[in-house]
Amino acid sequence: MYVCVCNAVTDRDIHEAAASGVETLAELSLRTGCSDCCGTCADLAGEILAEARAKHVRVVPFGLAIAA
């Protein structure tokens, strides 16, 4: 689904960005253009990014998080 209509960024694009290490909405905006125009998509993009990051981060012994 399109999240950012202005720059044609999809939820799949956001998941791929999270898998490649994007951690913040600012980084997502720099890499994809998401939310750098009108900003209407910022809240939804942030939610999708947080969900995607949760799926791509795993916890190993001693509480260290490693991106999968």
PQR file with spaces between the fields and no chain letter, atoms N, CA, C, O and H, PARSE charges and radii, in Angstrom:
ATOM       1  N    MET     1       0.845   -1.168    0.000 -0.4000 1.5000
ATOM       2  CA   MET     1       0.000    0.000    0.000 -0.0000 2.0000
ATOM       3  C    MET     1       0.892    1.234    0.000  0.5500 1.7000
ATOM       4  O    MET     1       1.977    1.236    0.581 -0.5500 1.4000
ATOM       5  N    TYR     2       0.419    2.272   -0.656 -0.4000 1.5000
ATOM       6  CA   TYR     2       1.167    3.528   -0.657 -0.0000 2.0000
ATOM       7  C    TYR     2       0.987    4.222    0.678  0.5500 1.7000
ATOM       8  O    TYR     2      -0.134    4.407    1.151 -0.5500 1.4000
ATOM       9  H    TYR     2      -0.463    2.270   -1.128  0.4000 1.0000
ATOM      10  N    VAL     3       2.102    4.604    1.279 -0.4000 1.5000
ATOM      11  CA   VAL     3       2.095    5.340    2.537 -0.0000 2.0000
ATOM      12  C    VAL     3       2.310    6.820    2.244  0.5500 1.7000
ATOM      13  O    VAL     3       1.604    7.678    2.773 -0.5500 1.4000
ATOM      14  H    VAL     3       3.013    4.454    0.895  0.4000 1.0000
ATOM      15  N    CYS     4       3.287    7.108    1.400 -0.4000 1.5000
ATOM      16  CA   CYS     4       3.598    8.476    0.995 -0.0000 2.0000
ATOM      17  C    CYS     4       3.240    8.619   -0.483  0.5500 1.7000
ATOM      18  O    CYS     4       3.970    8.156   -1.360 -0.5500 1.4000
ATOM      19  H    CYS     4       3.861    6.411    0.970  0.4000 1.0000
ATOM      20  N    VAL     5       2.126    9.256   -0.738 -0.4000 1.5000
ATOM      21  CA   VAL     5       1.670    9.425   -2.115 -0.0000 2.0000
ATOM      22  C    VAL     5       2.563   10.419   -2.856  0.5500 1.7000
ATOM      23  O    VAL     5       2.818   10.255   -4.049 -0.5500 1.4000
ATOM      24  H    VAL     5       1.533    9.632   -0.026  0.4000 1.0000
ATOM      25  N    CYS     6       3.034   11.440   -2.160 -0.4000 1.5000
ATOM      26  CA   CYS     6       3.877   12.466   -2.794 -0.0000 2.0000
ATOM      27  C    CYS     6       5.115   11.868   -3.453  0.5500 1.7000
ATOM      28  O    CYS     6       5.513   12.295   -4.537 -0.5500 1.4000
ATOM      29  H    CYS     6       2.827   11.573   -1.191  0.4000 1.0000
ATOM      30  N    ASN     7       5.728   10.871   -2.792 -0.4000 1.5000
ATOM      31  CA   ASN     7       6.973   10.285   -3.287 -0.0000 2.0000
ATOM      32  C    ASN     7       6.853    8.802   -3.618  0.5500 1.7000
ATOM      33  O    ASN     7       7.861    8.122   -3.810 -0.5500 1.4000
ATOM      34  H    ASN     7       5.404   10.524   -1.912  0.4000 1.0000
ATOM      35  N    ALA     8       5.633    8.307   -3.685 -0.4000 1.5000
ATOM      36  CA   ALA     8       5.354    6.914   -4.068 -0.0000 2.0000
ATOM      37  C    ALA     8       6.118    5.900   -3.217  0.5500 1.7000
ATOM      38  O    ALA     8       6.710    4.957   -3.741 -0.5500 1.4000
ATOM      39  H    ALA     8       4.814    8.860   -3.530  0.4000 1.0000
ATOM      40  N    VAL     9       6.098    6.105   -1.904 -0.4000 1.5000
ATOM      41  CA   VAL     9       6.756    5.186   -0.969 -0.0000 2.0000
ATOM      42  C    VAL     9       5.699    4.240   -0.414  0.5500 1.7000
ATOM      43  O    VAL     9       4.655    4.674    0.074 -0.5500 1.4000
ATOM      44  H    VAL     9       5.618    6.872   -1.478  0.4000 1.0000
ATOM      45  N    THR    10       5.982    2.948   -0.496 -0.4000 1.5000
ATOM      46  CA   THR    10       5.036    1.937   -0.032 -0.0000 2.0000
ATOM      47  C    THR    10       5.453    1.374    1.326  0.5500 1.7000
ATOM      48  O    THR    10       6.558    1.616    1.810 -0.5500 1.4000
ATOM      49  H    THR    10       6.830    2.596   -0.892  0.4000 1.0000
ATOM      50  N    ASP    11       4.540    0.620    1.921 -0.4000 1.5000
ATOM      51  CA   ASP    11       4.874   -0.048    3.177 -0.0000 2.0000
ATOM      52  C    ASP    11       6.011   -1.045    2.956  0.5500 1.7000
ATOM      53  O    ASP    11       6.837   -1.248    3.846 -0.5500 1.4000
ATOM      54  H    ASP    11       3.641    0.423    1.528  0.4000 1.0000
ATOM      55  N    ARG    12       6.059   -1.659    1.792 -0.4000 1.5000
ATOM      56  CA   ARG    12       7.154   -2.585    1.472 -0.0000 2.0000
ATOM      57  C    ARG    12       8.492   -1.840    1.454  0.5500 1.7000
ATOM      58  O    ARG    12       9.496   -2.354    1.946 -0.5500 1.4000
ATOM      59  H    ARG    12       5.388   -1.494    1.069  0.4000 1.0000
ATOM      60  N    ASP    13       8.506   -0.636    0.890 -0.4000 1.5000
ATOM      61  CA   ASP    13       9.730    0.179    0.881 -0.0000 2.0000
ATOM      62  C    ASP    13      10.196    0.465    2.306  0.5500 1.7000
ATOM      63  O    ASP    13      11.393    0.436    2.592 -0.5500 1.4000
ATOM      64  H    ASP    13       7.691   -0.218    0.490  0.4000 1.0000
ATOM      65  N    ILE    14       9.251    0.739    3.192 -0.4000 1.5000
ATOM      66  CA   ILE    14       9.593    1.033    4.585 -0.0000 2.0000
ATOM      67  C    ILE    14      10.134   -0.210    5.280  0.5500 1.7000
ATOM      68  O    ILE    14      11.091   -0.119    6.048 -0.5500 1.4000
ATOM      69  H    ILE    14       8.279    0.762    2.960  0.4000 1.0000
ATOM      70  N    HIS    15       9.538   -1.363    5.022 -0.4000 1.5000
ATOM      71  CA   HIS    15      10.046   -2.619    5.601 -0.0000 2.0000
ATOM      72  C    HIS    15      11.455   -2.918    5.090  0.5500 1.7000
ATOM      73  O    HIS    15      12.311   -3.356    5.858 -0.5500 1.4000
ATOM      74  H    HIS    15       8.761   -1.437    4.398  0.4000 1.0000
ATOM      75  N    GLU    16      11.697   -2.689    3.814 -0.4000 1.5000
ATOM      76  CA   GLU    16      13.027   -2.919    3.251 -0.0000 2.0000
ATOM      77  C    GLU    16      14.050   -1.964    3.860  0.5500 1.7000
ATOM      78  O    GLU    16      15.186   -2.353    4.131 -0.5500 1.4000
ATOM      79  H    GLU    16      11.001   -2.334    3.190  0.4000 1.0000
ATOM      80  N    ALA    17      13.645   -0.721    4.072 -0.4000 1.5000
ATOM      81  CA   ALA    17      14.546    0.247    4.692 -0.0000 2.0000
ATOM      82  C    ALA    17      14.886   -0.171    6.116  0.5500 1.7000
ATOM      83  O    ALA    17      16.040   -0.077    6.536 -0.5500 1.4000
ATOM      84  H    ALA    17      12.722   -0.405    3.852  0.4000 1.0000
ATOM      85  N    ALA    18      13.889   -0.630    6.857 -0.4000 1.5000
ATOM      86  CA   ALA    18      14.130   -1.091    8.232 -0.0000 2.0000
ATOM      87  C    ALA    18      15.077   -2.281    8.241  0.5500 1.7000
ATOM      88  O    ALA    18      15.964   -2.366    9.089 -0.5500 1.4000
ATOM      89  H    ALA    18      12.952   -0.707    6.517  0.4000 1.0000
ATOM      90  N    ALA    19      14.893   -3.189    7.310 -0.4000 1.5000
ATOM      91  CA   ALA    19      15.754   -4.371    7.228 -0.0000 2.0000
ATOM      92  C    ALA    19      17.191   -3.985    6.893  0.5500 1.7000
ATOM      93  O    ALA    19      18.128   -4.698    7.254 -0.5500 1.4000
ATOM      94  H    ALA    19      14.172   -3.120    6.620  0.4000 1.0000
ATOM      95  N    SER    20      17.366   -2.869    6.209 -0.4000 1.5000
ATOM      96  CA   SER    20      18.716   -2.437    5.851 -0.0000 2.0000
ATOM      97  C    SER    20      19.331   -1.506    6.891  0.5500 1.7000
ATOM      98  O    SER    20      20.428   -0.982    6.693 -0.5500 1.4000
ATOM      99  H    SER    20      16.605   -2.290    5.916  0.4000 1.0000
ATOM     100  N    GLY    21      18.616   -1.301    8.006 -0.4000 1.5000
ATOM     101  CA   GLY    21      19.215   -0.557    9.112 -0.0000 2.0000
ATOM     102  C    GLY    21      18.635    0.807    9.417  0.5500 1.7000
ATOM     103  O    GLY    21      19.104    1.468   10.344 -0.5500 1.4000
ATOM     104  H    GLY    21      17.725   -1.726    8.167  0.4000 1.0000
ATOM     105  N    VAL    22      17.642    1.254    8.681 -0.4000 1.5000
ATOM     106  CA   VAL    22      17.025    2.546    8.973 -0.0000 2.0000
ATOM     107  C    VAL    22      16.339    2.464   10.331  0.5500 1.7000
ATOM     108  O    VAL    22      15.567    1.540   10.587 -0.5500 1.4000
ATOM     109  H    VAL    22      17.262    0.718    7.928  0.4000 1.0000
ATOM     110  N    GLU    23      16.623    3.436   11.203 -0.4000 1.5000
ATOM     111  CA   GLU    23      16.096    3.400   12.560 -0.0000 2.0000
ATOM     112  C    GLU    23      15.115    4.513   12.869  0.5500 1.7000
ATOM     113  O    GLU    23      14.282    4.360   13.763 -0.5500 1.4000
ATOM     114  H    GLU    23      17.250    4.187   10.995  0.4000 1.0000
ATOM     115  N    THR    24      15.188    5.627   12.159 -0.4000 1.5000
ATOM     116  CA   THR    24      14.346    6.778   12.490 -0.0000 2.0000
ATOM     117  C    THR    24      13.582    7.267   11.265  0.5500 1.7000
ATOM     118  O    THR    24      13.924    6.949   10.125 -0.5500 1.4000
ATOM     119  H    THR    24      15.865    5.751   11.433  0.4000 1.0000
ATOM     120  N    LEU    25      12.547    8.042   11.532 -0.4000 1.5000
ATOM     121  CA   LEU    25      11.774    8.637   10.443 -0.0000 2.0000
ATOM     122  C    LEU    25      12.649    9.592    9.634  0.5500 1.7000
ATOM     123  O    LEU    25      12.486    9.702    8.418 -0.5500 1.4000
ATOM     124  H    LEU    25      12.269    8.300   12.457  0.4000 1.0000
ATOM     125  N    ALA    26      13.563   10.274   10.291 -0.4000 1.5000
ATOM     126  CA   ALA    26      14.472   11.180    9.577 -0.0000 2.0000
ATOM     127  C    ALA    26      15.337   10.404    8.577  0.5500 1.7000
ATOM     128  O    ALA    26      15.515   10.839    7.440 -0.5500 1.4000
ATOM     129  H    ALA    26      13.696   10.185   11.278  0.4000 1.0000
ATOM     130  N    GLU    27      15.870    9.259    9.005 -0.4000 1.5000
ATOM     131  CA   GLU    27      16.653    8.418    8.100 -0.0000 2.0000
ATOM     132  C    GLU    27      15.796    7.897    6.954  0.5500 1.7000
ATOM     133  O    GLU    27      16.227    7.873    5.802 -0.5500 1.4000
ATOM     134  H    GLU    27      15.725    8.906    9.929  0.4000 1.0000
ATOM     135  N    LEU    28      14.585    7.483    7.285 -0.4000 1.5000
ATOM     136  CA   LEU    28      13.658    6.982    6.270 -0.0000 2.0000
ATOM     137  C    LEU    28      13.391    8.069    5.237  0.5500 1.7000
ATOM     138  O    LEU    28      13.368    7.800    4.036 -0.5500 1.4000
ATOM     139  H    LEU    28      14.235    7.503    8.222  0.4000 1.0000
ATOM     140  N    SER    29      13.194    9.267    5.696 -0.4000 1.5000
ATOM     141  CA   SER    29      12.943   10.395    4.807 -0.0000 2.0000
ATOM     142  C    SER    29      14.133   10.649    3.890  0.5500 1.7000
ATOM     143  O    SER    29      13.957   10.897    2.697 -0.5500 1.4000
ATOM     144  H    SER    29      13.212    9.486    6.672  0.4000 1.0000
ATOM     145  N    LEU    30      15.332   10.588    4.438 -0.4000 1.5000
ATOM     146  CA   LEU    30      16.539   10.797    3.630 -0.0000 2.0000
ATOM     147  C    LEU    30      16.704    9.716    2.568  0.5500 1.7000
ATOM     148  O    LEU    30      17.080   10.008    1.433 -0.5500 1.4000
ATOM     149  H    LEU    30      15.474   10.386    5.407  0.4000 1.0000
ATOM     150  N    ARG    31      16.424    8.475    2.936 -0.4000 1.5000
ATOM     151  CA   ARG    31      16.629    7.359    2.001 -0.0000 2.0000
ATOM     152  C    ARG    31      15.525    7.202    0.969  0.5500 1.7000
ATOM     153  O    ARG    31      15.784    6.825   -0.174 -0.5500 1.4000
ATOM     154  H    ARG    31      16.118    8.238    3.858  0.4000 1.0000
ATOM     155  N    THR    32      14.278    7.495    1.378 -0.4000 1.5000
ATOM     156  CA   THR    32      13.154    7.205    0.478 -0.0000 2.0000
ATOM     157  C    THR    32      12.380    8.433    0.031  0.5500 1.7000
ATOM     158  O    THR    32      11.646    8.375   -0.955 -0.5500 1.4000
ATOM     159  H    THR    32      14.068    7.801    2.306  0.4000 1.0000
ATOM     160  N    GLY    33      12.533    9.537    0.738 -0.4000 1.5000
ATOM     161  CA   GLY    33      11.738   10.719    0.449 -0.0000 2.0000
ATOM     162  C    GLY    33      10.425   10.729    1.202  0.5500 1.7000
ATOM     163  O    GLY    33       9.680   11.707    1.143 -0.5500 1.4000
ATOM     164  H    GLY    33      13.129    9.584    1.539  0.4000 1.0000
ATOM     165  N    CYS    34      10.138    9.655    1.908 -0.4000 1.5000
ATOM     166  CA   CYS    34       8.886    9.543    2.654 -0.0000 2.0000
ATOM     167  C    CYS    34       8.787   10.679    3.671  0.5500 1.7000
ATOM     168  O    CYS    34       9.709   10.903    4.454 -0.5500 1.4000
ATOM     169  H    CYS    34      10.743    8.861    1.956  0.4000 1.0000
ATOM     170  N    SER    35       7.677   11.381    3.652 -0.4000 1.5000
ATOM     171  CA   SER    35       7.370   12.438    4.611 -0.0000 2.0000
ATOM     172  C    SER    35       8.223   13.692    4.457  0.5500 1.7000
ATOM     173  O    SER    35       8.281   14.499    5.385 -0.5500 1.4000
ATOM     174  H    SER    35       6.927   11.198    3.015  0.4000 1.0000
ATOM     175  N    ASP    36       8.882   13.884    3.326 -0.4000 1.5000
ATOM     176  CA   ASP    36       9.683   15.099    3.175 -0.0000 2.0000
ATOM     177  C    ASP    36       8.964   16.186    2.378  0.5500 1.7000
ATOM     178  O    ASP    36       9.538   17.237    2.094 -0.5500 1.4000
ATOM     179  H    ASP    36       8.835   13.228    2.573  0.4000 1.0000
ATOM     180  N    CYS    37       7.721   15.930    2.024 -0.4000 1.5000
ATOM     181  CA   CYS    37       6.976   16.898    1.221 -0.0000 2.0000
ATOM     182  C    CYS    37       5.875   17.531    2.076  0.5500 1.7000
ATOM     183  O    CYS    37       6.112   18.545    2.733 -0.5500 1.4000
ATOM     184  H    CYS    37       7.255   15.076    2.255  0.4000 1.0000
ATOM     185  N    CYS    38       4.698   16.956    2.074 -0.4000 1.5000
ATOM     186  CA   CYS    38       3.582   17.544    2.827 -0.0000 2.0000
ATOM     187  C    CYS    38       3.546   17.069    4.273  0.5500 1.7000
ATOM     188  O    CYS    38       2.990   17.754    5.131 -0.5500 1.4000
ATOM     189  H    CYS    38       4.505   16.132    1.540  0.4000 1.0000
ATOM     190  N    GLY    39       4.136   15.895    4.562 -0.4000 1.5000
ATOM     191  CA   GLY    39       4.212   15.386    5.925 -0.0000 2.0000
ATOM     192  C    GLY    39       2.977   14.665    6.425  0.5500 1.7000
ATOM     193  O    GLY    39       2.954   14.203    7.566 -0.5500 1.4000
ATOM     194  H    GLY    39       4.587   15.338    3.865  0.4000 1.0000
ATOM     195  N    THR    40       1.960   14.558    5.604 -0.4000 1.5000
ATOM     196  CA   THR    40       0.728   13.899    6.026 -0.0000 2.0000
ATOM     197  C    THR    40       0.957   12.446    6.415  0.5500 1.7000
ATOM     198  O    THR    40       0.240   11.919    7.266 -0.5500 1.4000
ATOM     199  H    THR    40       1.979   14.932    4.677  0.4000 1.0000
ATOM     200  N    CYS    41       1.918   11.803    5.823 -0.4000 1.5000
ATOM     201  CA   CYS    41       2.170   10.386    6.054 -0.0000 2.0000
ATOM     202  C    CYS    41       3.087   10.103    7.238  0.5500 1.7000
ATOM     203  O    CYS    41       3.324    8.938    7.560 -0.5500 1.4000
ATOM     204  H    CYS    41       2.500   12.231    5.131  0.4000 1.0000
ATOM     205  N    ALA    42       3.601   11.123    7.885 -0.4000 1.5000
ATOM     206  CA   ALA    42       4.632   10.940    8.912 -0.0000 2.0000
ATOM     207  C    ALA    42       4.212    9.984   10.026  0.5500 1.7000
ATOM     208  O    ALA    42       4.984    9.104   10.405 -0.5500 1.4000
ATOM     209  H    ALA    42       3.409   12.069    7.624  0.4000 1.0000
ATOM     210  N    ASP    43       3.011   10.143   10.549 -0.4000 1.5000
ATOM     211  CA   ASP    43       2.574    9.279   11.656 -0.0000 2.0000
ATOM     212  C    ASP    43       2.483    7.822   11.227  0.5500 1.7000
ATOM     213  O    ASP    43       2.991    6.936   11.916 -0.5500 1.4000
ATOM     214  H    ASP    43       2.383   10.858   10.241  0.4000 1.0000
ATOM     215  N    LEU    44       1.841    7.573   10.097 -0.4000 1.5000
ATOM     216  CA   LEU    44       1.702    6.200    9.608 -0.0000 2.0000
ATOM     217  C    LEU    44       3.065    5.612    9.256  0.5500 1.7000
ATOM     218  O    LEU    44       3.343    4.461    9.590 -0.5500 1.4000
ATOM     219  H    LEU    44       1.429    8.293    9.538  0.4000 1.0000
ATOM     220  N    ALA    45       3.904    6.376    8.596 -0.4000 1.5000
ATOM     221  CA   ALA    45       5.236    5.893    8.235 -0.0000 2.0000
ATOM     222  C    ALA    45       6.035    5.539    9.490  0.5500 1.7000
ATOM     223  O    ALA    45       6.732    4.524    9.516 -0.5500 1.4000
ATOM     224  H    ALA    45       3.677    7.311    8.325  0.4000 1.0000
ATOM     225  N    GLY    46       5.936    6.363   10.521 -0.4000 1.5000
ATOM     226  CA   GLY    46       6.627    6.087   11.779 -0.0000 2.0000
ATOM     227  C    GLY    46       6.139    4.813   12.436  0.5500 1.7000
ATOM     228  O    GLY    46       6.934    4.043   12.975 -0.5500 1.4000
ATOM     229  H    GLY    46       5.370    7.187   10.500  0.4000 1.0000
ATOM     230  N    GLU    47       4.831    4.586   12.394 -0.4000 1.5000
ATOM     231  CA   GLU    47       4.265    3.361   12.962 -0.0000 2.0000
ATOM     232  C    GLU    47       4.744    2.129   12.197  0.5500 1.7000
ATOM     233  O    GLU    47       5.127    1.128   12.801 -0.5500 1.4000
ATOM     234  H    GLU    47       4.185    5.212   11.957  0.4000 1.0000
ATOM     235  N    ILE    48       4.721    2.206   10.884 -0.4000 1.5000
ATOM     236  CA   ILE    48       5.156    1.074   10.062 -0.0000 2.0000
ATOM     237  C    ILE    48       6.639    0.809   10.271  0.5500 1.7000
ATOM     238  O    ILE    48       7.060   -0.345   10.351 -0.5500 1.4000
ATOM     239  H    ILE    48       4.410    3.020   10.393  0.4000 1.0000
ATOM     240  N    LEU    49       7.426    1.862   10.358 -0.4000 1.5000
ATOM     241  CA   LEU    49       8.856    1.705   10.590 -0.0000 2.0000
ATOM     242  C    LEU    49       9.108    1.034   11.939  0.5500 1.7000
ATOM     243  O    LEU    49       9.947    0.138   12.033 -0.5500 1.4000
ATOM     244  H    LEU    49       7.084    2.799   10.293  0.4000 1.0000
ATOM     245  N    ALA    50       8.396    1.452   12.978 -0.4000 1.5000
ATOM     246  CA   ALA    50       8.573    0.845   14.306 -0.0000 2.0000
ATOM     247  C    ALA    50       8.203   -0.635   14.285  0.5500 1.7000
ATOM     248  O    ALA    50       8.910   -1.462   14.861 -0.5500 1.4000
ATOM     249  H    ALA    50       7.714    2.180   12.902  0.4000 1.0000
ATOM     250  N    GLU    51       7.107   -0.966   13.626 -0.4000 1.5000
ATOM     251  CA   GLU    51       6.700   -2.370   13.514 -0.0000 2.0000
ATOM     252  C    GLU    51       7.737   -3.178   12.738  0.5500 1.7000
ATOM     253  O    GLU    51       8.081   -4.296   13.119 -0.5500 1.4000
ATOM     254  H    GLU    51       6.533   -0.294   13.158  0.4000 1.0000
ATOM     255  N    ALA    52       8.222   -2.604   11.659 -0.4000 1.5000
ATOM     256  CA   ALA    52       9.206   -3.301   10.827 -0.0000 2.0000
ATOM     257  C    ALA    52      10.505   -3.504   11.583  0.5500 1.7000
ATOM     258  O    ALA    52      11.120   -4.566   11.494 -0.5500 1.4000
ATOM     259  H    ALA    52       7.942   -1.695   11.349  0.4000 1.0000
ATOM     260  N    ARG    53      10.925   -2.486   12.331 -0.4000 1.5000
ATOM     261  CA   ARG    53      12.164   -2.619   13.112 -0.0000 2.0000
ATOM     262  C    ARG    53      12.023   -3.696   14.166  0.5500 1.7000
ATOM     263  O    ARG    53      12.971   -4.436   14.431 -0.5500 1.4000
ATOM     264  H    ARG    53      10.425   -1.623   12.403  0.4000 1.0000
ATOM     265  N    ALA    54      10.850   -3.792   14.770 -0.4000 1.5000
ATOM     266  CA   ALA    54      10.627   -4.820   15.790 -0.0000 2.0000
ATOM     267  C    ALA    54      10.771   -6.212   15.189  0.5500 1.7000
ATOM     268  O    ALA    54      11.213   -7.134   15.874 -0.5500 1.4000
ATOM     269  H    ALA    54      10.081   -3.192   14.555  0.4000 1.0000
ATOM     270  N    LYS    55      10.415   -6.377   13.943 -0.4000 1.5000
ATOM     271  CA   LYS    55      10.536   -7.674   13.278 -0.0000 2.0000
ATOM     272  C    LYS    55      11.973   -7.976   12.868  0.5500 1.7000
ATOM     273  O    LYS    55      12.346   -9.142   12.739 -0.5500 1.4000
ATOM     274  H    LYS    55      10.056   -5.628   13.386  0.4000 1.0000
ATOM     275  N    HIS    56      12.778   -6.943   12.663 -0.4000 1.5000
ATOM     276  CA   HIS    56      14.120   -7.137   12.141 -0.0000 2.0000
ATOM     277  C    HIS    56      15.212   -7.034   13.202  0.5500 1.7000
ATOM     278  O    HIS    56      16.399   -7.089   12.877 -0.5500 1.4000
ATOM     279  H    HIS    56      12.475   -5.996   12.768  0.4000 1.0000
ATOM     280  N    VAL    57      14.821   -6.884   14.462 -0.4000 1.5000
ATOM     281  CA   VAL    57      15.802   -6.811   15.543 -0.0000 2.0000
ATOM     282  C    VAL    57      15.594   -8.013   16.446  0.5500 1.7000
ATOM     283  O    VAL    57      14.472   -8.311   16.855 -0.5500 1.4000
ATOM     284  H    VAL    57      13.857   -6.839   14.725  0.4000 1.0000
ATOM     285  N    ARG    58      16.675   -8.692   16.749 -0.4000 1.5000
ATOM     286  CA   ARG    58      16.561   -9.830   17.653 -0.0000 2.0000
ATOM     287  C    ARG    58      17.482   -9.601   18.850  0.5500 1.7000
ATOM     288  O    ARG    58      18.521   -8.953   18.729 -0.5500 1.4000
ATOM     289  H    ARG    58      17.586   -8.450   16.417  0.4000 1.0000
ATOM     290  N    VAL    59      17.097  -10.128   19.981 -0.4000 1.5000
ATOM     291  CA   VAL    59      17.866   -9.948   21.201 -0.0000 2.0000
ATOM     292  C    VAL    59      18.683  -11.200   21.438  0.5500 1.7000
ATOM     293  O    VAL    59      18.188  -12.322   21.334 -0.5500 1.4000
ATOM     294  H    VAL    59      16.253  -10.655   20.079  0.4000 1.0000
ATOM     295  N    VAL    60      19.958  -10.976   21.762 -0.4000 1.5000
ATOM     296  CA   VAL    60      20.872  -12.079   22.054 -0.0000 2.0000
ATOM     297  C    VAL    60      21.253  -11.985   23.534  0.5500 1.7000
ATOM     298  O    VAL    60      20.931  -10.990   24.183 -0.5500 1.4000
ATOM     299  H    VAL    60      20.360  -10.065   21.846  0.4000 1.0000
ATOM     300  N    PRO    61      21.927  -12.995   24.077 -0.5600 1.5000
ATOM     301  CA   PRO    61      22.311  -12.960   25.492  0.2800 2.0000
ATOM     302  C    PRO    61      22.972  -11.644   25.874  0.5500 1.7000
ATOM     303  O    PRO    61      23.643  -11.009   25.061 -0.5500 1.4000
ATOM     304  N    PHE    62      22.776  -11.257   27.099 -0.4000 1.5000
ATOM     305  CA   PHE    62      23.305  -10.026   27.689 -0.0000 2.0000
ATOM     306  C    PHE    62      22.544   -8.798   27.211  0.5500 1.7000
ATOM     307  O    PHE    62      23.014   -7.674   27.388 -0.5500 1.4000
ATOM     308  H    PHE    62      22.231  -11.773   27.759  0.4000 1.0000
ATOM     309  N    GLY    63      21.365   -8.998   26.603 -0.4000 1.5000
ATOM     310  CA   GLY    63      20.502   -7.877   26.262 -0.0000 2.0000
ATOM     311  C    GLY    63      20.936   -7.055   25.067  0.5500 1.7000
ATOM     312  O    GLY    63      20.425   -5.953   24.865 -0.5500 1.4000
ATOM     313  H    GLY    63      20.983   -9.912   26.460  0.4000 1.0000
ATOM     314  N    LEU    64      21.850   -7.551   24.281 -0.4000 1.5000
ATOM     315  CA   LEU    64      22.294   -6.801   23.109 -0.0000 2.0000
ATOM     316  C    LEU    64      21.332   -7.047   21.951  0.5500 1.7000
ATOM     317  O    LEU    64      20.908   -8.179   21.715 -0.5500 1.4000
ATOM     318  H    LEU    64      22.266   -8.446   24.445  0.4000 1.0000
ATOM     319  N    ALA    65      20.997   -6.002   21.244 -0.4000 1.5000
ATOM     320  CA   ALA    65      20.108   -6.141   20.083 -0.0000 2.0000
ATOM     321  C    ALA    65      20.954   -6.175   18.822  0.5500 1.7000
ATOM     322  O    ALA    65      21.890   -5.391   18.661 -0.5500 1.4000
ATOM     323  H    ALA    65      21.340   -5.083   21.435  0.4000 1.0000
ATOM     324  N    ILE    66      20.615   -7.078   17.948 -0.4000 1.5000
ATOM     325  CA   ILE    66      21.333   -7.225   16.684 -0.0000 2.0000
ATOM     326  C    ILE    66      20.314   -7.179   15.569  0.5500 1.7000
ATOM     327  O    ILE    66      19.299   -7.875   15.610 -0.5500 1.4000
ATOM     328  H    ILE    66      19.855   -7.714   18.079  0.4000 1.0000
ATOM     329  N    ALA    67      20.591   -6.354   14.569 -0.4000 1.5000
ATOM     330  CA   ALA    67      19.682   -6.299   13.411 -0.0000 2.0000
ATOM     331  C    ALA    67      19.785   -7.598   12.643  0.5500 1.7000
ATOM     332  O    ALA    67      20.880   -8.088   12.368 -0.5500 1.4000
ATOM     333  H    ALA    67      21.415   -5.789   14.536  0.4000 1.0000
ATOM     334  N    ALA    68      18.635   -8.151   12.300 -0.4000 1.5000
ATOM     335  CA   ALA    68      18.609   -9.415   11.591 -0.0000 2.0000
ATOM     336  C    ALA    68      18.762   -9.211   10.117  0.5500 1.7000
ATOM     337  O    ALA    68      18.763  -10.179    9.357 -0.5500 1.4000
ATOM     338  H    ALA    68      17.745   -7.753   12.524  0.4000 1.0000
